[in-house]
Each structure stands twice: as structure tokens, then as C-alpha cells.
């Protein structure tokens, strides 16, 4: 105290400085504690698929699906619609009625996805084949003409030989429309006038020329040449 006897101001200010320094130290310590406890987005408390995790008895972070679980939109309870088969056999029937609009849609999809290899005629001579790719069988050969319509749906869904499946590119309904259009292509190669619906007209032979008109035109040409 003798040191501050001649300077009373120092006696009053020293305790205040000490208090301020103490609060500052506490604030810094609190900030350090908060910084050490943070969880940034790059360090999330989550399970990473297929990574080991000791929380579960089997050591797997990915849990098995509950038995009987069906994903949204994946019920597929209609065997004919989704597989092209009935009782394990390729079906001879379509799962829904096919109208003219369905055939038009089938033709459009066929020309986009199938024609590059199979050609627009279905004879297996598409542009890809013309450039060296393996030729697929013609839809008009006896084996495929006799094949059930479900066979074409099955091949589009699962692939066949060197042909990959188109299940991700072509929806189920469009695959059936393409199959129906393939059947129409097959029928077109051997169709007769009797196969046409009532009221349709088919030319059974080439139209006859108008011989009288041709004779008159010939005579007129001869006169012009004589002049």
C-alpha cells in the first residue's frame, strides 16, 4: 500500500483492469470451446452406404429391406403387363386394347429405337447393320411370325443376344405398342384383300389405261411431226 500512498488513482484503476482482463480471458476460452464442438456439413453424423458400422451387430451401416417391402411405383402385380408372360409362358394376347392411336405411337417409338438395327420394314437391314453391326433376324422369318406377341415385349424388357434391354428408355405401355406394331408389320407382308375390314378398297390389279385417249394423243403428235 505504501507504493500507492502518493498515487490514489492507481489504487482505484488496478482492480478494474484485472476484472476486464478476466472477462476477456473467459470470452476467449468460451469461443475456443464452441469452435471445438462444431459440426460442419462436411462432417455429418450419418451412415455412408456399404461402410462398416459397429453400431449394429452385423457391422453393416446399410440395413436390409423389411421383408415384403415394395418401392413406390414398383408393385407390378400384373404378370402379363410387366413380363409379357402368363403362368411362365410368353403370352399370345395383349394386356390392353390397341387402337389406331396406339399403333401410331408404336410406329413412332419403333422408328426411334428399333429401326436403326431392324429397319423400318423390320427386315433386319437397318442403317447400323449397313455400317457393319451384326444383323438381327428379320421379323418376317417363320420363327418370329409364329412367336407370341409377348415374346417381343419380353425381348425389349430383358434384351436378347447382343441386343441390350430397353426397359429404361421405353415405358411398359410403349413396349406393348411397339410389339403390336411389329405384329402389324408382319401381317402387312402377307396381307390379302380379304384381310381388309369391310368397306375398304384394294386394287386387285393395275388400273387400265384409257386407250382412246392415248390414240387421240398419238394422232396429234403425228400431225405435229408432219408439219
C-alpha positions in Angstrom: 0.0 0.0 0.0 2.9 2.3 0.7 3.8 2.2 -3.0 0.4 3.7 -3.9 0.2 6.1 -0.9 1.2 9.1 -3.0 -1.0 7.9 -6.1 -4.5 7.1 -5.1 -5.7 6.8 -8.7 -3.6 3.7 -9.3 -5.3 2.0 -6.3 -8.7 2.6 -7.9 -7.9 1.6 -11.5 -5.9 -1.6 -11.0 -8.8 -3.8 -9.8 -10.9 -2.6 -12.8 -8.2 -3.7 -15.3 -7.9 -7.0 -13.6 -11.7 -7.5 -14.0 -11.7 -6.6 -17.7 -8.8 -8.9 -18.4 -10.5 -11.7 -16.6 -13.7 -11.3 -18.7 -11.6 -11.3 -21.8 -9.9 -14.5 -20.9 -13.3 -16.1 -20.2 -14.7 -14.9 -23.6 -11.7 -16.3 -25.4 -12.0 -19.6 -23.6 -15.7 -19.9 -24.4 -15.0 -19.2 -28.1 -12.4 -21.9 -28.2 -14.8 -24.4 -26.6 -17.5 -23.6 -29.1 -15.1 -23.9 -32.0 -14.1 -27.3 -30.8 -17.7 -28.6 -30.6 -19.0 -27.5 -34.1 -20.4 -29.9 -36.7 -19.9 -28.6 -40.3 -21.8 -30.1 -43.3 -18.7 -31.9 -44.5 -18.6 -33.8 -41.2 -22.2 -35.1 -40.9 -23.3 -37.7 -38.4 -24.7 -40.2 -40.9 -24.4 -43.7 -42.2 -22.5 -44.0 -45.5 -23.8 -46.8 -47.7 -21.9 -50.1 -47.5 -19.4 -48.7 -45.0 -18.7 -50.6 -41.8 -20.6 -49.5 -38.7 -20.2 -51.1 -35.3 -23.5 -49.8 -34.0 -25.3 -52.9 -35.5 -24.5 -56.5 -34.7 -23.7 -57.4 -38.3 -21.3 -54.5 -38.7 -23.2 -53.1 -41.7 -24.4 -49.5 -41.9 -26.9 -50.4 -44.8 -29.8 -52.2 -43.3 -31.7 -55.0 -45.1 -35.1 -54.1 -46.5 -38.0 -55.3 -44.5 -39.4 -58.5 -46.0 -42.4 -57.8 -48.3 -41.4 -54.1 -48.9 -42.4 -52.7 -52.3 -41.0 -49.5 -53.6 -43.4 -46.8 -54.7 -44.5 -47.4 -58.3 -42.9 -50.9 -58.3 -45.9 -53.1 -57.4 -46.1 -54.8 -60.8 -48.8 -57.2 -59.7 -50.0 -57.7 -63.3 -47.7 -60.5 -64.7 -48.9 -60.1 -68.3 -48.4 -56.4 -68.4 -45.0 -56.3 -66.8 -43.4 -59.6 -68.1 -45.3 -60.5 -71.2 -45.9 -63.9 -69.7 -48.8 -65.8 -68.2 -48.1 -68.8 -66.0 -44.4 -68.6 -67.1 -45.2 -68.7 -70.8 -45.0 -65.9 -73.4 -48.5 -64.6 -74.0 -50.4 -64.6 -77.2 -52.6 -61.7 -76.0 -52.1 -58.0 -75.3 -52.7 -56.6 -71.8 -54.9 -53.8 -73.1 -56.9 -53.0 -76.3 -54.9 -51.5 -79.1 -56.5 -48.6 -81.1 -55.2 -46.8 -84.2 -53.6 -44.2 -81.9 -51.6 -46.9 -80.1 -50.3 -48.3 -83.4 -49.3 -44.8 -84.5 -47.4 -44.4 -81.2 -45.9 -47.8 -81.6 -44.7 -47.0 -85.1 -43.2 -43.7 -83.8 -41.3 -45.5 -81.0 -40.3 -48.3 -83.3 -38.7 -46.0 -85.8 -36.8 -44.2 -83.0 -35.5 -47.2 -81.0 -35.8 -50.3 -83.3 -35.4 -49.2 -86.9 -31.7 -48.3 -86.6 -31.0 -52.0 -86.5 -34.2 -53.7 -87.6 -35.0 -51.1 -90.3 -38.4 -49.5 -90.8 -39.6 -52.6 -92.7 -38.4 -55.0 -89.9 -36.2 -57.0 -92.2 -33.1 -56.5 -90.1 -31.2 -54.3 -92.6 -31.2 -51.1 -90.7 -28.6 -48.3 -91.1 -26.5 -49.7 -88.2 -26.3 -53.0 -89.9 -25.3 -51.4 -93.2 -22.4 -49.9 -91.4 -21.1 -53.2 -90.1 -23.1 -54.1 -87.0 -24.3 -57.6 -86.5 -27.6 -58.2 -88.4 -30.6 -59.1 -86.3 -33.1 -61.6 -87.5 -35.9 -60.4 -89.8 -39.3 -60.1 -88.1 -40.7 -61.8 -91.3 -39.0 -65.1 -90.9 -41.3 -68.0 -89.9 -39.9 -68.4 -86.4 -40.8 -64.8 -85.4 -44.0 -64.7 -87.4 -45.2 -67.6 -85.2 -43.8 -66.2 -82.0 -46.3 -65.0 -79.4 -46.6 -61.2 -79.2 -45.4 -61.4 -75.6 -42.0 -62.6 -76.9 -41.3 -59.1 -78.4 -42.2 -57.4 -75.2 -40.0 -59.8 -73.2 -37.0 -59.1 -75.5 -37.5 -55.4 -75.3 -37.7 -55.7 -71.5 -34.8 -58.1 -70.9 -32.6 -58.0 -74.0 -31.7 -60.9 -76.3 -28.3 -61.9 -77.5 -26.3 -58.8 -78.5 -29.4 -56.6 -78.1 -29.5 -54.7 -74.8 -32.8 -54.2 -73.0 -34.8 -51.1 -73.5 -36.7 -51.1 -70.2 -35.1 -47.8 -69.1 -35.7 -46.0 -72.4 -39.2 -47.2 -73.3 -42.1 -47.3 -70.8 -44.1 -50.5 -70.3 -47.1 -49.3 -72.3 -45.0 -48.2 -75.2 -43.2 -51.5 -75.3 -46.6 -53.2 -75.9 -47.5 -50.6 -78.5 -44.2 -51.4 -80.3 -44.9 -55.1 -80.1 -48.4 -54.5 -81.6 -46.8 -52.5 -84.4 -44.3 -55.3 -85.1 -47.2 -57.7 -85.5 -48.8 -55.2 -87.9 -45.5 -55.1 -89.9 -45.6 -58.9 -90.1 -49.2 -59.0 -91.2 -48.5 -56.4 -93.9 -46.1 -58.7 -95.7 -48.7 -61.4 -96.4 -51.9 -59.4 -96.3 -54.6 -60.1 -98.9 -57.7 -58.0 -99.8 -59.8 -60.5 -97.8 -57.9 -59.3 -94.7 -59.1 -55.7 -95.0 -62.0 -54.6 -92.9 -65.4 -54.2 -94.6 -65.7 -51.0 -96.6 -62.0 -50.9 -97.6 -61.0 -50.9 -101.2 -57.9 -52.8 -102.5 -56.7 -52.6 -106.1 -56.5 -56.2 -107.2 -54.7 -55.3 -110.5 -53.1 -52.3 -112.2 -55.6 -49.7 -113.5 -56.5 -50.0 -117.2 -55.2 -47.3 -119.4 -57.6 -45.1 -121.5 -56.7 -46.5 -124.9 -58.9 -44.0 -126.8 -57.3 -41.0 -125.2 -53.8 -42.4 -125.9 -54.8 -43.0 -129.6 -56.0 -39.4 -129.9 -52.8 -38.1 -128.3 -50.7 -40.3 -130.7 -52.5 -38.9 -133.8 -52.0 -35.3 -132.5 -48.3 -36.0 -132.1 -48.0 -37.4 -135.7 -49.6 -34.2 -137.2 -47.2 -32.0 -135.3 -44.2 -34.0 -136.7 -45.6 -33.9 -140.3 -45.7 -30.1 -140.1 
